[in-house]
């Protein structure tokens, strides 16, 4: 007896293939009129000469210098039904001594057969390229500072910058396929309209009285130098964390371009001991307030969304805390309480209302306890899975 022919057809779309535009367009169709989903700019993926951007999915992007990648599109009936990427990041595997392939950009209609066909295609490619484990979802990978993971809780919460949003059935499909949990990330939200916890203020004052820690805000006149200091602290503070990979120069350049138009220097503060930078707490106004699709008749092109951001950037009310790191050896000096106290005071003086603290590894008890001590409550959880090959 022969097996019935699947109604799902999958085709490979390698880097440089013009069908990559269809790959990107699919998520706009899937999330049509969704009130939570906020995508990155199309230029972030496809590039844009006028905006001076090299798209991540284009062969010209520096990511591809140390990685092999490909993409798959699934169709069912008359239209596109899903997509997936699979990649081997040589830099990651060399750093950890692993043979991991990452699956990402995973999107599909609510049809398990589509998800299965896409994951089959990714798994076959990964095995053919020598991988022993397939991990995901993400974009091209699950490095700590990348946009990644599948939302499993908090579907009705605001989507802050670099957060992913997806339907509930994604986690069911991924686990049904045989993937097992590798790691969870959490987000905490702090209500900035409320007084900060009294204990934090007392601790911050005690640290200030000891006089061994100096602090200052980021200075726009030395922006690139200060950003380099952020990255240096990050690379030291996060070096032992799951999924860490040192930030590359091209990633810093992209960060500069993304943050400069919206940055509020008072939300980024450094701590020093004897002139040595030992900690950073960096929060940024959330551009997603302006970049969220409006689904108007005139569309949501990159230019429309960027114009909206430039017009409203000084009126953004919520922030995301992205960088929060203390160099090893200096983690019990009170720098965290002092920096949070100062950033909280600045945020309140500027009228910000909410602060998202994410993405926090579920195993990072120190940072989670810090978020809770600042008055944060858990708002979301994302998951990453492994599939042994």
N, C-alpha and C positions, 0 to 999 in steps of 0.2 A: 504494500500500500504506500503510495507516495504522499509526502507531506504537502499540504495546501500551500500554494505560492503566496508569499507575504505581499500585503498591499503596500508595503513600504519600500521605497527605492532610495538607495544611498549612493552619492557620488563624492569623490574626493575633489577638494578645491585647494590646490597647493599655493604657497605664497606667490604672488604675482599674477594669479589667474583673475581675469576680470569679474568672475562670479563672486569674488570676495565682497563686492558691493551688495549682492543679494544676501550674502551671509550676514552683513551688518544690518541690512534693511529688515530682516526677519523680526528682530526684537521690537521694532516700531510697530509692526503689524500685530504681533502677539500681545503687546501691552496697550493697544489702542484704548484711550480714555481711562486707563488705570490711574487712580488718584495718588498712588504711592511711588510707583516706579520712576526713577530719575536716572537716565543714562548719561554716560560721558558724552562729550561732543563727538560727532562723526569724525571730525578731524583728528581726534585722539587715536582713532583706529585706522582711518583711511588716508590721513595726511591732508594738508591743504597748503599749497604754495603761498597763497595770499597771506595766510596766518602764520606762515613760516613753521609749519608743523610736519614732522615725519610720523606717519601713522604706524601704530604698533603692528598692524597686520600686513604692512608692506615690507618687501625684501630690503628696502633701504634703511629700515630702523635698526639701530645698534643692537637691539636684543638678539637679532638673528646671527650676529657674529659669533655667539657662543651657544647657539641652540639650533636644533632641528625641529621644525614645526610643520604641521599640515592641518587641514580643516575638512570637515565633511558636512554636506547638506543632505537632509532627508526630505523626500516628497511622498505624499500620500494623496491619491486622487489627483486633483488638478493643481494643487499648490504646495508651497514649501511648508513642511510640518515640523522641522527641527534642525538643529545645528550642533556641532561640537568641534573643538580643536583638540589636538594632542601634540605634546611637545616633550623634548628631552633637553633639559637645561644642563649642558656639560659643566658649567661653572658650579652649579648646585651639587651635581653628583660628585665632582672632584672634591668639593669642600667637605662633603659628608662621607665620601667613600661608598656611595649608594648607586643603584641602577634603577632610578625612578623615572617614570614617564608621567606627565601631568595631563589630565583632561580638563578642559575649560570651555568658556563661552557656551556653556550648555544651556540650551533653551529648546523646549518642545511643547507641542500641543498636549492636551490631556489624553494621551493614548500610549499605554505602556509599550506597545509594539514599536512605536517610533523611538522611544528612549532606548529600548533593547537593541534596535538596529544601529543606532548611533554609538552606543557603548561597545557593541560588537566590533564596529569598524575601528574605533579608537584602540580597543584592546589588541586587535590583530596587528595594527600598525606598531603599537608599542612593543609587542613581542618580536616582531620582525626586526626592530631596531635594538634588540638586546635588553629591554627593560625587564625587571623582575617584579616590580610593583607598579600599579597605576594609581595615582592619587589625584583627588580633586573634589569638587570643582573649584575653578578659579578663573582667571583669564588664561594667560599662558602658563601660570604656575601658582604655587602656594608659598612663595617667599613672604616673610612677615610683612614687608612694606608694600606688597602688591594688593590690588583690588581682588577680593577672593571670597570663597566659601558660599555655602547654601543656607539661606535663612530657614530656621526651623521653629522660631518662636518670636513673637513681636511683629506680626504681619500688619498690625494697624497703627504702627508708630511712624513718626517722621523718618524719612530716609535722608540721612546726613551725607555730606560729600564722601565719596569712595565707599559708601555702604552698597551692598547688593540687596536687591529685592527679587523674590521669585514666588511662584505659586506654591501652595502647601504640598501639592502632589509630587514635587521634585524629590523630596527626601524619601518618600515612599517608593518611587521608581528606582532610585539609586540603591536603596537597601534591598529591594526585591531582586535586583540584579546580582546581589551577593557581596556588595561592598560593606566593609565594617568601619566603624568610627575610628578615626585617627586623632582628631582633636576638635574641641569646641572653642569658639571665641564668644565673648560677651560684650555688651555695651551697657554702660550706666549713664543715666541722665541726672543732672543736678539742676534743681530749680534755683536760678540765680536771683529770683525776686525774694527769696527767703533769706534771713540772716544765716551766715555760715555757722557751723557748729561751734559752740563756745570753746570747746576743748582745742580746736584747731587754732583759734585766735590766741589762746593762752600759751600754747606750745610755740607758736610763731613769735610771740613777744619774748618768751624765755630764750629762744634761739637768738633773736635780735640783741637781747641784753648781753649775751655772752660775747658778742662782737667778733666771733671768729669767721663768720660767713658774710661776704659782701654780695650784693645782688645788683643787677641792672636790667633794664628792658633792652630789647633789640633796637639797634640804631639804623635807620634807613640810610644814613650817610655811609655806613659800612655794611650794607645789606649782604653782599656776597661773602664777605669775611665772616659775618655773624652766622650766615646760613651754613658755611663750612664748619663752624664750631658746633652748630646743632648736629650735623651729620657725624662729626668726630665723637661727640658725646654719645649719640645714638649707637654708633658702631661699637663703642666700648660697653655701654650699659646693657645692650641686648645680645651681646655675643654668645651667651650661653642659652639663649631662649630657643625653643622649638621653632624650626622654620626660618631661622635667621640667616641672612646672607648679606655681606657688606654692601652698602649702597654704592653704586657706580657713578662716575662723573656725569654721564649722560642723564642719569636719573635725577641728579642734583639740578642740572640745567632745566629739565622739565618741571621740576618743583619750583624753581625760580619763576619761570614763565606763568605757572598756574597761580602762585601765591601773591606775586607783586601787586596785581590790581586790587586785591581785597584785603591785604594784610593790615592789621591793627597792631603797631609795635608794642603797645602796652600789654597785649595778651601773650607775648613771648618774653620770658624772663630767664636769665642765667644766674647761677650761683657760683661763687669763687671762694677758694680758700688759698690764702697766700698768692693770689694772682692766678691760680690754676683753675680753669673751668671744670667744675665737678658735677653740675646738674643743669638740666634745662626743663622748663615746662612751657610747651608751645601750643597755644590754642589759636584758632583762626575762624573769622566769620564764615558762616556756612554758605557757599555760593549756590547750593541747591535750592535755597529759597527763591532765587531768580531763575535758575536753570531748569526747574521742574517744567515739563511740557504743559502748555496751556490748552492744547488741542483746539486752537482757534482756526478760522477759515484761512488765515494767512500763513499757517504752518508753524513749525518749530525748527527752522533751519539753525545751523550754528550761528549765523549772523544775527538772527532774531534773538536767540537766547543770550548771546554775548552782549547785545545792545541792552537787553533787559537787565543784565547783571551790572553793566557799567552805569546804568541809570539809577539803580537801587542799591548799589554796594555800600553806601554810607548809611543805609537804613536797615541793614540786616540785623535781626534780633536774636539769632541763636548762633552758637559757636560749637566747634568740635575741637576737643583736645586731642591732638595727634601725637605730639612728642612729649613724653614724660619719662625721663631717664636720669639715673644717678650713677656715676662712675663707680665700679666696684671698689670697695675700701672706704667709701664715703656715705654709705647708706644709712647710717644711724647718727648722723650729725644734725638732723632736723631740717635739711634743705627742702625736703618735699613740703613740709608744713609751711615754711616761710614763703616759698614760691607760690604755693596755692593761695595763701592768705593775700599776697600782693596782687596776683592775677584776678582773684575774686573781687577785691576792692575796685580794681580798674574796670572790670566787667560791669559791676553794679553802677559805677559812676557814669558809664556810657549807655546804660539802659538795656544791656543784653538780658534776655529772659531765661534762656536754657543753655546748658552745656552738655554735650555728648562726650563721654569718655570711652574711647574704643580704638581698636579692637583689642580686648584683653584676653590673653590666653587663660583658659580655665585653670591651669596649673600654676599661674602666677599669683600666689596668695598675697604676696607683698603689695602688688599694685591693686588687686581687688580690694584688700582691706583699706588701702589708702583712698580708693574711690568711695567706699562706703563711709569712711570717716569724714569725708568731705560732704556727706549728705546725699550721695548718689544712690539711686535705686536701679536694679537691673531692668533693662527695657527690651533687650533682644538677645538672641543666641543664634550663632551660625555654626555649621558643622562642615568638617572635611572628612572624607573617607579614603580608605586604602582598599585596593583589590590585588591580592597576590596573583601573579601570573605564572 
